[in-house]
Amino acid sequence: MPRKTHIEVILPVYNEVKNILPLLKDLAHIADELKEHANFSFLFINDGSVDGTKELLTRLFRDRSDIRVVSLIHNFGHNSALGAGVDYFSGD
């Protein structure tokens, strides 16, 4: 049996505490539809959030094996956050 593709979605976030759980719910539907062909994981890049995003992501990281988190020390902007995601990316 061939190895499944590993799709890792890079998600730069800044002050998105209210949107992360709904986003994961929507992404779970997509991952579920493709689970026969690919394994999914989610790499959140916390771009210096100050609204509880970091704490939520830390909790999700502890509770779920499909989530990884990189927290930047302050807000560098979405381009830098996306670049950090590429640096830490582990998908195919």
Buried (B, 14 or more C-beta within 10 A) or exposed (E): EEEBEEBBBBBBBBBBBEEBEEBBEEBEEEBEEEEEEEBBBBBBBBBBBEEEBBEBBEEBBEEEEBBBBBBBEEBBEEEBBBBBBEEBEEBE
